[in-house]
């Protein structure tokens, strides 16, 4: 099964020293088991984090370690196309 792409806004704070970044929009590329392969976090204050095979974590966070194929949460409303994900991924830079 090909990758799937998701986008979800979080209106919760980080609850850490970077809380001032504000709320965020997260973009995910997930494999056929729902595991994140690549991820972008774009915060309201302008910070953008990017995680994937070349960088799984840094001092701010890391690639999700939970399958998004959770039977208790329906992610179908958050599906996006590959082009939208790739735009976010490339805008995040390296």
PDB file of N, CA, C and O in Angstrom, chain B, residues numbered from 101:
ATOM      1  N   UNK B 101       0.847  -1.179   0.000  1.00  0.00           N
ATOM      2  CA  UNK B 101       0.000   0.000   0.000  1.00  0.00           C
ATOM      3  C   UNK B 101       0.894   1.245   0.000  1.00  0.00           C
ATOM      4  O   UNK B 101       1.879   1.298   0.736  1.00  0.00           O
ATOM      5  N   UNK B 102       0.555   2.243  -0.821  1.00  0.00           N
ATOM      6  CA  UNK B 102       1.375   3.459  -0.859  1.00  0.00           C
ATOM      7  C   UNK B 102       1.219   4.282   0.415  1.00  0.00           C
ATOM      8  O   UNK B 102       0.331   4.043   1.233  1.00  0.00           O
ATOM      9  N   UNK B 103       2.100   5.244   0.551  1.00  0.00           N
ATOM     10  CA  UNK B 103       2.040   6.150   1.693  1.00  0.00           C
ATOM     11  C   UNK B 103       0.717   6.907   1.702  1.00  0.00           C
ATOM     12  O   UNK B 103       0.076   7.100   0.669  1.00  0.00           O
ATOM     13  N   UNK B 104       0.332   7.326   2.901  1.00  0.00           N
ATOM     14  CA  UNK B 104      -0.824   8.203   3.078  1.00  0.00           C
ATOM     15  C   UNK B 104      -0.321   9.494   3.702  1.00  0.00           C
ATOM     16  O   UNK B 104       0.716   9.520   4.365  1.00  0.00           O
ATOM     17  N   UNK B 105      -1.066  10.553   3.482  1.00  0.00           N
ATOM     18  CA  UNK B 105      -0.660  11.875   3.947  1.00  0.00           C
ATOM     19  C   UNK B 105      -1.784  12.493   4.770  1.00  0.00           C
ATOM     20  O   UNK B 105      -2.959  12.407   4.413  1.00  0.00           O
ATOM     21  N   UNK B 106      -1.397  13.112   5.872  1.00  0.00           N
ATOM     22  CA  UNK B 106      -2.366  13.669   6.808  1.00  0.00           C
ATOM     23  C   UNK B 106      -1.929  15.059   7.258  1.00  0.00           C
ATOM     24  O   UNK B 106      -0.739  15.369   7.299  1.00  0.00           O
ATOM     25  N   UNK B 107      -2.901  15.876   7.591  1.00  0.00           N
ATOM     26  CA  UNK B 107      -2.631  17.197   8.159  1.00  0.00           C
ATOM     27  C   UNK B 107      -3.617  17.405   9.299  1.00  0.00           C
ATOM     28  O   UNK B 107      -4.815  17.157   9.159  1.00  0.00           O
ATOM     29  N   UNK B 108      -3.094  17.864  10.423  1.00  0.00           N
ATOM     30  CA  UNK B 108      -3.971  18.074  11.576  1.00  0.00           C
ATOM     31  C   UNK B 108      -3.503  19.290  12.372  1.00  0.00           C
ATOM     32  O   UNK B 108      -2.313  19.453  12.643  1.00  0.00           O
ATOM     33  N   UNK B 109      -4.441  20.121  12.733  1.00  0.00           N
ATOM     34  CA  UNK B 109      -4.155  21.282  13.572  1.00  0.00           C
ATOM     35  C   UNK B 109      -4.297  20.875  15.022  1.00  0.00           C
ATOM     36  O   UNK B 109      -5.248  20.190  15.398  1.00  0.00           O
ATOM     37  N   UNK B 110      -3.343  21.302  15.833  1.00  0.00           N
ATOM     38  CA  UNK B 110      -3.414  21.095  17.278  1.00  0.00           C
ATOM     39  C   UNK B 110      -3.506  22.460  17.949  1.00  0.00           C
ATOM     40  O   UNK B 110      -2.647  23.321  17.756  1.00  0.00           O
ATOM     41  N   UNK B 111      -4.556  22.642  18.738  1.00  0.00           N
ATOM     42  CA  UNK B 111      -4.738  23.883  19.480  1.00  0.00           C
ATOM     43  C   UNK B 111      -4.355  23.714  20.938  1.00  0.00           C
ATOM     44  O   UNK B 111      -4.821  24.455  21.803  1.00  0.00           O
ATOM     45  N   UNK B 112      -3.509  22.740  21.204  1.00  0.00           N
ATOM     46  CA  UNK B 112      -2.952  22.525  22.541  1.00  0.00           C
ATOM     47  C   UNK B 112      -1.550  23.104  22.564  1.00  0.00           C
ATOM     48  O   UNK B 112      -0.872  23.150  21.538  1.00  0.00           O
ATOM     49  N   UNK B 113      -1.125  23.538  23.717  1.00  0.00           N
ATOM     50  CA  UNK B 113       0.234  24.059  23.835  1.00  0.00           C
ATOM     51  C   UNK B 113       1.215  22.894  23.986  1.00  0.00           C
ATOM     52  O   UNK B 113       0.832  21.773  24.320  1.00  0.00           O
ATOM     53  N   UNK B 114       2.463  23.187  23.734  1.00  0.00           N
ATOM     54  CA  UNK B 114       3.507  22.171  23.889  1.00  0.00           C
ATOM     55  C   UNK B 114       3.709  21.807  25.353  1.00  0.00           C
ATOM     56  O   UNK B 114       4.018  20.660  25.675  1.00  0.00           O
ATOM     57  N   UNK B 115       3.535  22.782  26.237  1.00  0.00           N
ATOM     58  CA  UNK B 115       3.721  22.525  27.661  1.00  0.00           C
ATOM     59  C   UNK B 115       5.178  22.402  28.071  1.00  0.00           C
ATOM     60  O   UNK B 115       5.489  21.805  29.102  1.00  0.00           O
ATOM     61  N   UNK B 116       6.075  22.968  27.265  1.00  0.00           N
ATOM     62  CA  UNK B 116       7.504  22.929  27.595  1.00  0.00           C
ATOM     63  C   UNK B 116       8.107  24.312  27.398  1.00  0.00           C
ATOM     64  O   UNK B 116       7.371  25.291  27.275  1.00  0.00           O
ATOM     65  N   UNK B 117       9.420  24.410  27.367  1.00  0.00           N
ATOM     66  CA  UNK B 117      10.073  25.705  27.241  1.00  0.00           C
ATOM     67  C   UNK B 117       9.823  26.385  25.893  1.00  0.00           C
ATOM     68  O   UNK B 117      10.137  27.563  25.727  1.00  0.00           O
ATOM     69  N   UNK B 118       9.259  25.649  24.928  1.00  0.00           N
ATOM     70  CA  UNK B 118       8.956  26.200  23.608  1.00  0.00           C
ATOM     71  C   UNK B 118       7.467  26.506  23.454  1.00  0.00           C
ATOM     72  O   UNK B 118       6.970  26.659  22.338  1.00  0.00           O
ATOM     73  N   UNK B 119       6.771  26.593  24.564  1.00  0.00           N
ATOM     74  CA  UNK B 119       5.333  26.840  24.582  1.00  0.00           C
ATOM     75  C   UNK B 119       4.966  28.135  23.856  1.00  0.00           C
ATOM     76  O   UNK B 119       3.867  28.239  23.311  1.00  0.00           O
ATOM     77  N   UNK B 120       5.846  29.104  23.839  1.00  0.00           N
ATOM     78  CA  UNK B 120       5.610  30.376  23.186  1.00  0.00           C
ATOM     79  C   UNK B 120       5.464  30.279  21.680  1.00  0.00           C
ATOM     80  O   UNK B 120       5.037  31.238  21.036  1.00  0.00           O
ATOM     81  N   UNK B 121       5.811  29.138  21.111  1.00  0.00           N
ATOM     82  CA  UNK B 121       5.635  28.943  19.673  1.00  0.00           C
ATOM     83  C   UNK B 121       4.166  28.922  19.288  1.00  0.00           C
ATOM     84  O   UNK B 121       3.826  29.131  18.124  1.00  0.00           O
ATOM     85  N   UNK B 122       3.285  28.671  20.265  1.00  0.00           N
ATOM     86  CA  UNK B 122       1.848  28.655  19.999  1.00  0.00           C
ATOM     87  C   UNK B 122       1.350  27.311  19.506  1.00  0.00           C
ATOM     88  O   UNK B 122       2.009  26.282  19.653  1.00  0.00           O
ATOM     89  N   UNK B 123       0.182  27.355  18.925  1.00  0.00           N
ATOM     90  CA  UNK B 123      -0.454  26.142  18.397  1.00  0.00           C
ATOM     91  C   UNK B 123       0.243  25.737  17.107  1.00  0.00           C
ATOM     92  O   UNK B 123       1.124  26.448  16.623  1.00  0.00           O
ATOM     93  N   UNK B 124      -0.153  24.587  16.549  1.00  0.00           N
ATOM     94  CA  UNK B 124       0.596  24.075  15.407  1.00  0.00           C
ATOM     95  C   UNK B 124      -0.270  23.282  14.439  1.00  0.00           C
ATOM     96  O   UNK B 124      -1.369  22.834  14.766  1.00  0.00           O
ATOM     97  N   UNK B 125       0.268  23.128  13.244  1.00  0.00           N
ATOM     98  CA  UNK B 125      -0.292  22.240  12.232  1.00  0.00           C
ATOM     99  C   UNK B 125       0.769  21.190  11.960  1.00  0.00           C
ATOM    100  O   UNK B 125       1.924  21.514  11.683  1.00  0.00           O
ATOM    101  N   UNK B 126       0.364  19.917  12.042  1.00  0.00           N
ATOM    102  CA  UNK B 126       1.288  18.818  11.811  1.00  0.00           C
ATOM    103  C   UNK B 126       0.919  18.126  10.510  1.00  0.00           C
ATOM    104  O   UNK B 126      -0.254  17.891  10.222  1.00  0.00           O
ATOM    105  N   UNK B 127       1.939  17.807   9.731  1.00  0.00           N
ATOM    106  CA  UNK B 127       1.789  17.074   8.476  1.00  0.00           C
ATOM    107  C   UNK B 127       2.515  15.745   8.645  1.00  0.00           C
ATOM    108  O   UNK B 127       3.631  15.699   9.164  1.00  0.00           O
ATOM    109  N   UNK B 128       1.881  14.677   8.207  1.00  0.00           N
ATOM    110  CA  UNK B 128       2.477  13.347   8.319  1.00  0.00           C
ATOM    111  C   UNK B 128       2.456  12.618   6.993  1.00  0.00           C
ATOM    112  O   UNK B 128       1.482  12.708   6.246  1.00  0.00           O
ATOM    113  N   UNK B 129       3.521  11.899   6.696  1.00  0.00           N
ATOM    114  CA  UNK B 129       3.512  10.832   5.706  1.00  0.00           C
ATOM    115  C   UNK B 129       3.595   9.553   6.531  1.00  0.00           C
ATOM    116  O   UNK B 129       4.525   9.383   7.320  1.00  0.00           O
ATOM    117  N   UNK B 130       2.628   8.652   6.354  1.00  0.00           N
ATOM    118  CA  UNK B 130       2.619   7.415   7.124  1.00  0.00           C
ATOM    119  C   UNK B 130       2.675   6.217   6.184  1.00  0.00           C
ATOM    120  O   UNK B 130       2.215   6.277   5.043  1.00  0.00           O
ATOM    121  N   UNK B 131       3.256   5.120   6.694  1.00  0.00           N
ATOM    122  CA  UNK B 131       3.345   3.894   5.909  1.00  0.00           C
ATOM    123  C   UNK B 131       2.038   3.107   6.010  1.00  0.00           C
ATOM    124  O   UNK B 131       1.061   3.588   6.583  1.00  0.00           O
ATOM    125  N   UNK B 132       2.028   1.899   5.452  1.00  0.00           N
ATOM    126  CA  UNK B 132       0.791   1.117   5.433  1.00  0.00           C
ATOM    127  C   UNK B 132       0.334   0.659   6.810  1.00  0.00           C
ATOM    128  O   UNK B 132      -0.802   0.208   6.954  1.00  0.00           O
ATOM    129  N   UNK B 133       1.180   0.763   7.821  1.00  0.00           N
ATOM    130  CA  UNK B 133       0.793   0.447   9.187  1.00  0.00           C
ATOM    131  C   UNK B 133       0.426   1.689   9.999  1.00  0.00           C
ATOM    132  O   UNK B 133       0.122   1.592  11.188  1.00  0.00           O
ATOM    133  N   UNK B 134       0.456   2.859   9.349  1.00  0.00           N
ATOM    134  CA  UNK B 134       0.118   4.095  10.029  1.00  0.00           C
ATOM    135  C   UNK B 134       1.273   4.748  10.767  1.00  0.00           C
ATOM    136  O   UNK B 134       1.075   5.748  11.458  1.00  0.00           O
ATOM    137  N   UNK B 135       2.492   4.193  10.633  1.00  0.00           N
ATOM    138  CA  UNK B 135       3.665   4.733  11.330  1.00  0.00           C
ATOM    139  C   UNK B 135       4.225   5.923  10.570  1.00  0.00           C
ATOM    140  O   UNK B 135       4.407   5.845   9.355  1.00  0.00           O
ATOM    141  N   UNK B 136       4.502   7.024  11.261  1.00  0.00           N
ATOM    142  CA  UNK B 136       5.083   8.188  10.596  1.00  0.00           C
ATOM    143  C   UNK B 136       6.440   7.869   9.949  1.00  0.00           C
ATOM    144  O   UNK B 136       7.322   7.267  10.560  1.00  0.00           O
ATOM    145  N   UNK B 137       6.563   8.295   8.700  1.00  0.00           N
ATOM    146  CA  UNK B 137       7.810   8.154   7.947  1.00  0.00           C
ATOM    147  C   UNK B 137       8.493   9.514   7.857  1.00  0.00           C
ATOM    148  O   UNK B 137       9.709   9.630   8.015  1.00  0.00           O
ATOM    149  N   UNK B 138       7.683  10.540   7.600  1.00  0.00           N
ATOM    150  CA  UNK B 138       8.153  11.925   7.595  1.00  0.00           C
ATOM    151  C   UNK B 138       7.090  12.772   8.289  1.00  0.00           C
ATOM    152  O   UNK B 138       5.905  12.437   8.281  1.00  0.00           O
ATOM    153  N   UNK B 139       7.535  13.872   8.890  1.00  0.00           N
ATOM    154  CA  UNK B 139       6.624  14.703   9.682  1.00  0.00           C
ATOM    155  C   UNK B 139       7.110  16.149   9.672  1.00  0.00           C
ATOM    156  O   UNK B 139       8.308  16.414   9.766  1.00  0.00           O
ATOM    157  N   UNK B 140       6.171  17.072   9.558  1.00  0.00           N
ATOM    158  CA  UNK B 140       6.450  18.506   9.629  1.00  0.00           C
ATOM    159  C   UNK B 140       5.544  19.088  10.700  1.00  0.00           C
ATOM    160  O   UNK B 140       4.352  18.785  10.749  1.00  0.00           O
ATOM    161  N   UNK B 141       6.116  19.925  11.558  1.00  0.00           N
ATOM    162  CA  UNK B 141       5.351  20.648  12.575  1.00  0.00           C
ATOM    163  C   UNK B 141       5.530  22.133  12.305  1.00  0.00           C
ATOM    164  O   UNK B 141       6.645  22.647  12.390  1.00  0.00           O
ATOM    165  N   UNK B 142       4.444  22.829  11.982  1.00  0.00           N
ATOM    166  CA  UNK B 142       4.501  24.267  11.699  1.00  0.00           C
ATOM    167  C   UNK B 142       3.757  25.009  12.806  1.00  0.00           C
ATOM    168  O   UNK B 142       2.545  24.851  12.960  1.00  0.00           O
ATOM    169  N   UNK B 143       4.485  25.817  13.577  1.00  0.00           N
ATOM    170  CA  UNK B 143       3.929  26.522  14.722  1.00  0.00           C
ATOM    171  C   UNK B 143       3.500  27.933  14.339  1.00  0.00           C
ATOM    172  O   UNK B 143       4.083  28.556  13.452  1.00  0.00           O
ATOM    173  N   UNK B 144       2.469  28.426  15.025  1.00  0.00           N
ATOM    174  CA  UNK B 144       1.905  29.740  14.723  1.00  0.00           C
ATOM    175  C   UNK B 144       2.932  30.858  14.784  1.00  0.00           C
ATOM    176  O   UNK B 144       2.833  31.809  14.009  1.00  0.00           O
ATOM    177  N   UNK B 145       3.910  30.781  15.671  1.00  0.00           N
ATOM    178  CA  UNK B 145       4.920  31.830  15.807  1.00  0.00           C
ATOM    179  C   UNK B 145       6.014  31.746  14.740  1.00  0.00           C
ATOM    180  O   UNK B 145       6.913  32.588  14.711  1.00  0.00           O
ATOM    181  N   UNK B 146       5.948  30.739  13.865  1.00  0.00           N
ATOM    182  CA  UNK B 146       6.890  30.653  12.758  1.00  0.00           C
ATOM    183  C   UNK B 146       7.880  29.504  12.797  1.00  0.00           C
ATOM    184  O   UNK B 146       8.485  29.186  11.773  1.00  0.00           O
ATOM    185  N   UNK B 147       8.063  28.875  13.943  1.00  0.00           N
ATOM    186  CA  UNK B 147       8.994  27.736  14.005  1.00  0.00           C
ATOM    187  C   UNK B 147       8.435  26.581  13.185  1.00  0.00           C
ATOM    188  O   UNK B 147       7.241  26.286  13.238  1.00  0.00           O
ATOM    189  N   UNK B 148       9.313  25.932  12.426  1.00  0.00           N
ATOM    190  CA  UNK B 148       8.928  24.766  11.626  1.00  0.00           C
ATOM    191  C   UNK B 148       9.961  23.680  11.876  1.00  0.00           C
ATOM    192  O   UNK B 148      11.163  23.897  11.725  1.00  0.00           O
ATOM    193  N   UNK B 149       9.473  22.509  12.262  1.00  0.00           N
ATOM    194  CA  UNK B 149      10.344  21.361  12.527  1.00  0.00           C
ATOM    195  C   UNK B 149      10.075  20.288  11.487  1.00  0.00           C
ATOM    196  O   UNK B 149       8.946  20.124  11.026  1.00  0.00           O
ATOM    197  N   UNK B 150      11.121  19.560  11.122  1.00  0.00           N
ATOM    198  CA  UNK B 150      11.008  18.537  10.084  1.00  0.00           C
ATOM    199  C   UNK B 150      11.756  17.297  10.535  1.00  0.00           C
ATOM    200  O   UNK B 150      12.923  17.366  10.919  1.00  0.00           O
ATOM    201  N   UNK B 151      11.066  16.155  10.483  1.00  0.00           N
ATOM    202  CA  UNK B 151      11.668  14.888  10.895  1.00  0.00           C
ATOM    203  C   UNK B 151      11.409  13.827   9.837  1.00  0.00           C
ATOM    204  O   UNK B 151      10.362  13.814   9.191  1.00  0.00           O
ATOM    205  N   UNK B 152      12.377  12.943   9.674  1.00  0.00           N
ATOM    206  CA  UNK B 152      12.257  11.860   8.715  1.00  0.00           C
ATOM    207  C   UNK B 152      13.433  10.922   8.861  1.00  0.00           C
ATOM    208  O   UNK B 152      14.113  10.923   9.887  1.00  0.00           O
ATOM    209  N   UNK B 153      13.677  10.122   7.840  1.00  0.00           N
ATOM    210  CA  UNK B 153      14.761   9.130   7.920  1.00  0.00           C
ATOM    211  C   UNK B 153      16.138   9.728   8.184  1.00  0.00           C
ATOM    212  O   UNK B 153      16.979   9.086   8.813  1.00  0.00           O
ATOM    213  N   UNK B 154      16.378  10.946   7.711  1.00  0.00           N
ATOM    214  CA  UNK B 154      17.688  11.566   7.901  1.00  0.00           C
ATOM    215  C   UNK B 154      17.846  12.281   9.236  1.00  0.00           C
ATOM    216  O   UNK B 154      18.966  12.544   9.674  1.00  0.00           O
ATOM    217  N   UNK B 155      16.724  12.597   9.885  1.00  0.00           N
ATOM    218  CA  UNK B 155      16.762  13.236  11.204  1.00  0.00           C
ATOM    219  C   UNK B 155      15.487  12.838  11.946  1.00  0.00           C
ATOM    220  O   UNK B 155      14.411  13.386  11.708  1.00  0.00           O
ATOM    221  N   UNK B 156      15.635  11.876  12.847  1.00  0.00           N
ATOM    222  CA  UNK B 156      14.483  11.364  13.571  1.00  0.00           C
ATOM    223  C   UNK B 156      14.185  12.149  14.838  1.00  0.00           C
ATOM    224  O   UNK B 156      13.075  12.071  15.366  1.00  0.00           O
ATOM    225  N   UNK B 157      15.169  12.910  15.338  1.00  0.00           N
ATOM    226  CA  UNK B 157      14.920  13.714  16.527  1.00  0.00           C
ATOM    227  C   UNK B 157      15.964  14.816  16.648  1.00  0.00           C
ATOM    228  O   UNK B 157      17.029  14.764  16.033  1.00  0.00           O
ATOM    229  N   UNK B 158      15.629  15.809  17.455  1.00  0.00           N
ATOM    230  CA  UNK B 158      16.562  16.884  17.782  1.00  0.00           C
ATOM    231  C   UNK B 158      16.169  17.430  19.155  1.00  0.00           C
ATOM    232  O   UNK B 158      15.381  16.805  19.864  1.00  0.00           O
ATOM    233  N   UNK B 159      16.705  18.579  19.531  1.00  0.00           N
ATOM    234  CA  UNK B 159      16.450  19.121  20.861  1.00  0.00           C
ATOM    235  C   UNK B 159      15.010  19.597  21.044  1.00  0.00           C
ATOM    236  O   UNK B 159      14.605  19.891  22.168  1.00  0.00           O
ATOM    237  N   UNK B 160      14.229  19.679  19.970  1.00  0.00           N
ATOM    238  CA  UNK B 160      12.853  20.162  20.052  1.00  0.00           C
ATOM    239  C   UNK B 160      11.807  19.047  20.067  1.00  0.00           C
ATOM    240  O   UNK B 160      10.687  19.254  20.532  1.00  0.00           O
ATOM    241  N   UNK B 161      12.162  17.888  19.569  1.00  0.00           N
ATOM    242  CA  UNK B 161      11.194  16.789  19.489  1.00  0.00           C
ATOM    243  C   UNK B 161      11.690  15.699  18.570  1.00  0.00           C
ATOM    244  O   UNK B 161      12.894  15.495  18.414  1.00  0.00           O
ATOM    245  N   UNK B 162      10.742  14.995  17.958  1.00  0.00           N
ATOM    246  CA  UNK B 162      11.145  13.922  17.082  1.00  0.00           C
ATOM    247  C   UNK B 162       9.981  13.336  16.303  1.00  0.00           C
ATOM    248  O   UNK B 162       8.818  13.685  16.506  1.00  0.00           O
ATOM    249  N   UNK B 163      10.338  12.443  15.414  1.00  0.00           N
ATOM    250  CA  UNK B 163       9.371  11.728  14.593  1.00  0.00           C
ATOM    251  C   UNK B 163       8.437  10.924  15.487  1.00  0.00           C
ATOM    252  O   UNK B 163       8.883  10.274  16.432  1.00  0.00           O
ATOM    253  N   UNK B 164       7.151  10.967  15.191  1.00  0.00           N
ATOM    254  CA  UNK B 164       6.157  10.256  15.984  1.00  0.00           C
ATOM    255  C   UNK B 164       6.493   8.780  16.152  1.00  0.00           C
ATOM    256  O   UNK B 164       6.941   8.126  15.210  1.00  0.00           O
ATOM    257  N   UNK B 165       6.276   8.267  17.340  1.00  0.00           N
ATOM    258  CA  UNK B 165       6.593   6.881  17.679  1.00  0.00           C
ATOM    259  C   UNK B 165       5.342   6.051  17.927  1.00  0.00           C
ATOM    260  O   UNK B 165       5.395   5.023  18.603  1.00  0.00           O
ATOM    261  N   UNK B 166       4.209   6.502  17.374  1.00  0.00           N
ATOM    262  CA  UNK B 166       2.936   5.813  17.555  1.00  0.00           C
ATOM    263  C   UNK B 166       2.258   5.697  16.198  1.00  0.00           C
ATOM    264  O   UNK B 166       2.272   6.643  15.411  1.00  0.00           O
ATOM    265  N   UNK B 167       1.669   4.549  15.925  1.00  0.00           N
ATOM    266  CA  UNK B 167       0.915   4.373  14.692  1.00  0.00           C
ATOM    267  C   UNK B 167      -0.323   5.254  14.726  1.00  0.00           C
ATOM    268  O   UNK B 167      -1.016   5.321  15.741  1.00  0.00           O
ATOM    269  N   UNK B 168      -0.601   5.931  13.613  1.00  0.00           N
ATOM    270  CA  UNK B 168      -1.805   6.750  13.524  1.00  0.00           C
ATOM    271  C   UNK B 168      -3.017   5.918  13.106  1.00  0.00           C
ATOM    272  O   UNK B 168      -4.109   6.460  12.942  1.00  0.00           O
ATOM    273  N   UNK B 169      -2.837   4.622  12.936  1.00  0.00           N
ATOM    274  CA  UNK B 169      -3.955   3.714  12.680  1.00  0.00           C
ATOM    275  C   UNK B 169      -4.534   3.246  14.002  1.00  0.00           C
ATOM    276  O   UNK B 169      -4.635   2.045  14.254  1.00  0.00           O
ATOM    277  N   UNK B 170      -4.912   4.193  14.841  1.00  0.00           N
ATOM    278  CA  UNK B 170      -5.475   3.934  16.158  1.00  0.00           C
ATOM    279  C   UNK B 170      -6.987   3.752  16.013  1.00  0.00           C
ATOM    280  O   UNK B 170      -7.667   4.655  15.524  1.00  0.00           O
ATOM    281  N   UNK B 171      -7.523   2.607  16.426  1.00  0.00           N
ATOM    282  CA  UNK B 171      -8.963   2.387  16.277  1.00  0.00           C
ATOM    283  C   UNK B 171      -9.809   3.353  17.111  1.00  0.00           C
ATOM    284  O   UNK B 171     -11.010   3.484  16.875  1.00  0.00           O
ATOM    285  N   UNK B 172      -9.198   4.020  18.072  1.00  0.00           N
ATOM    286  CA  UNK B 172      -9.953   4.955  18.911  1.00  0.00           C
ATOM    287  C   UNK B 172      -9.963   6.378  18.347  1.00  0.00           C
ATOM    288  O   UNK B 172     -10.626   7.256  18.899  1.00  0.00           O
ATOM    289  N   UNK B 173      -9.241   6.611  17.264  1.00  0.00           N
ATOM    290  CA  UNK B 173      -9.199   7.949  16.676  1.00  0.00           C
ATOM    291  C   UNK B 173      -9.300   7.835  15.154  1.00  0.00           C
ATOM    292  O   UNK B 173      -8.508   7.139  14.520  1.00  0.00           O
ATOM    293  N   UNK B 174     -10.272   8.519  14.588  1.00  0.00           N
ATOM    294  CA  UNK B 174     -10.505   8.489  13.150  1.00  0.00           C
ATOM    295  C   UNK B 174      -9.738   9.621  12.478  1.00  0.00           C
ATOM    296  O   UNK B 174     -10.062  10.795  12.659  1.00  0.00           O
ATOM    297  N   UNK B 175      -8.733   9.267  11.712  1.00  0.00           N
ATOM    298  CA  UNK B 175      -7.905  10.254  11.026  1.00  0.00           C
ATOM    299  C   UNK B 175      -8.396  10.531   9.605  1.00  0.00           C
ATOM    300  O   UNK B 175      -7.797  11.346   8.903  1.00  0.00           O
ATOM    301  N   UNK B 176      -9.461   9.877   9.170  1.00  0.00           N
ATOM    302  CA  UNK B 176      -9.894  10.006   7.775  1.00  0.00           C
ATOM    303  C   UNK B 176     -10.225  11.453   7.390  1.00  0.00           C
ATOM    304  O   UNK B 176     -10.038  11.831   6.234  1.00  0.00           O
ATOM    305  N   UNK B 177     -10.703  12.254   8.316  1.00  0.00           N
ATOM    306  CA  UNK B 177     -11.028  13.654   8.021  1.00  0.00           C
ATOM    307  C   UNK B 177      -9.768  14.502   7.822  1.00  0.00           C
ATOM    308  O   UNK B 177      -9.858  15.648   7.380  1.00  0.00           O
ATOM    309  N   UNK B 178      -8.612  13.956   8.140  1.00  0.00           N
ATOM    310  CA  UNK B 178      -7.354  14.700   8.064  1.00  0.00           C
ATOM    311  C   UNK B 178      -6.498  14.302   6.866  1.00  0.00           C
ATOM    312  O   UNK B 178      -5.345  14.721   6.760  1.00  0.00           O
ATOM    313  N   UNK B 179      -7.051  13.500   5.972  1.00  0.00           N
ATOM    314  CA  UNK B 179      -6.300  13.057   4.794  1.00  0.00           C
ATOM    315  C   UNK B 179      -6.068  14.242   3.850  1.00  0.00           C
ATOM    316  O   UNK B 179      -6.954  15.073   3.646  1.00  0.00           O
ATOM    317  N   UNK B 180      -4.869  14.301   3.285  1.00  0.00           N
ATOM    318  CA  UNK B 180      -4.525  15.315   2.295  1.00  0.00           C
ATOM    319  C   UNK B 180      -3.814  14.603   1.140  1.00  0.00           C
ATOM    320  O   UNK B 180      -3.486  13.420   1.232  1.00  0.00           O
ATOM    321  N   UNK B 181      -3.589  15.326   0.082  1.00  0.00           N
ATOM    322  CA  UNK B 181      -2.858  14.774  -1.056  1.00  0.00           C
ATOM    323  C   UNK B 181      -1.352  14.871  -0.859  1.00  0.00           C
ATOM    324  O   UNK B 181      -0.855  15.636  -0.033  1.00  0.00           O
ATOM    325  N   UNK B 182      -0.651  14.074  -1.640  1.00  0.00           N
ATOM    326  CA  UNK B 182       0.807  14.063  -1.572  1.00  0.00           C
ATOM    327  C   UNK B 182       1.388  15.447  -1.869  1.00  0.00           C
ATOM    328  O   UNK B 182       2.353  15.865  -1.228  1.00  0.00           O
ATOM    329  N   UNK B 183       0.811  16.152  -2.828  1.00  0.00           N
ATOM    330  CA  UNK B 183       1.341  17.464  -3.203  1.00  0.00           C
ATOM    331  C   UNK B 183       1.324  18.439  -2.027  1.00  0.00           C
ATOM    332  O   UNK B 183       2.279  19.192  -1.832  1.00  0.00           O
ATOM    333  N   UNK B 184       0.242  18.430  -1.240  1.00  0.00           N
ATOM    334  CA  UNK B 184       0.169  19.328  -0.082  1.00  0.00           C
ATOM    335  C   UNK B 184       1.241  18.969   0.943  1.00  0.00           C
ATOM    336  O   UNK B 184       1.877  19.853   1.518  1.00  0.00           O
ATOM    337  N   UNK B 185       1.439  17.670   1.171  1.00  0.00           N
ATOM    338  CA  UNK B 185       2.490  17.262   2.106  1.00  0.00           C
ATOM    339  C   UNK B 185       3.858  17.682   1.589  1.00  0.00           C
ATOM    340  O   UNK B 185       4.653  18.256   2.334  1.00  0.00           O
ATOM    341  N   UNK B 186       4.139  17.403   0.326  1.00  0.00           N
ATOM    342  CA  UNK B 186       5.455  17.716  -0.225  1.00  0.00           C
ATOM    343  C   UNK B 186       5.733  19.219  -0.184  1.00  0.00           C
ATOM    344  O   UNK B 186       6.873  19.633   0.029  1.00  0.00           O
ATOM    345  N   UNK B 187       4.703  20.031  -0.385  1.00  0.00           N
ATOM    346  CA  UNK B 187       4.867  21.484  -0.294  1.00  0.00           C
ATOM    347  C   UNK B 187       5.311  21.866   1.126  1.00  0.00           C
ATOM    348  O   UNK B 187       6.236  22.660   1.297  1.00  0.00           O
ATOM    349  N   UNK B 188       4.647  21.299   2.141  1.00  0.00           N
ATOM    350  CA  UNK B 188       5.020  21.579   3.537  1.00  0.00           C
ATOM    351  C   UNK B 188       6.433  21.061   3.820  1.00  0.00           C
ATOM    352  O   UNK B 188       7.220  21.741   4.478  1.00  0.00           O
ATOM    353  N   UNK B 189       6.755  19.875   3.333  1.00  0.00           N
ATOM    354  CA  UNK B 189       8.064  19.261   3.571  1.00  0.00           C
ATOM    355  C   UNK B 189       9.181  20.140   2.983  1.00  0.00           C
ATOM    356  O   UNK B 189      10.175  20.421   3.653  1.00  0.00           O
ATOM    357  N   UNK B 190       9.008  20.562   1.749  1.00  0.00           N
ATOM    358  CA  UNK B 190      10.062  21.338   1.094  1.00  0.00           C
ATOM    359  C   UNK B 190      10.114  22.774   1.611  1.00  0.00           C
ATOM    360  O   UNK B 190      11.178  23.393   1.602  1.00  0.00           O
ATOM    361  N   UNK B 191       8.994  23.305   2.054  1.00  0.00           N
ATOM    362  CA  UNK B 191       8.984  24.646   2.637  1.00  0.00           C
ATOM    363  C   UNK B 191       9.730  24.665   3.964  1.00  0.00           C
ATOM    364  O   UNK B 191      10.288  25.688   4.360  1.00  0.00           O
ATOM    365  N   UNK B 192       9.736  23.510   4.654  1.00  0.00           N
ATOM    366  CA  UNK B 192      10.412  23.408   5.957  1.00  0.00           C
ATOM    367  C   UNK B 192      11.928  23.464   5.797  1.00  0.00           C
ATOM    368  O   UNK B 192      12.639  23.773   6.753  1.00  0.00           O
ATOM    369  N   UNK B 193      12.426  23.173   4.610  1.00  0.00           N
ATOM    370  CA  UNK B 193      13.867  23.233   4.386  1.00  0.00           C
ATOM    371  C   UNK B 193      14.620  22.179   5.180  1.00  0.00           C
ATOM    372  O   UNK B 193      14.023  21.242   5.709  1.00  0.00           O
ATOM    373  N   UNK B 194      15.876  22.331   5.255  1.00  0.00           N
ATOM    374  CA  UNK B 194      16.741  21.371   5.959  1.00  0.00           C
ATOM    375  C   UNK B 194      17.334  21.976   7.186  1.00  0.00           C
ATOM    376  O   UNK B 194      18.087  21.313   7.899  1.00  0.00           O
TER     377      UNK B 194
END
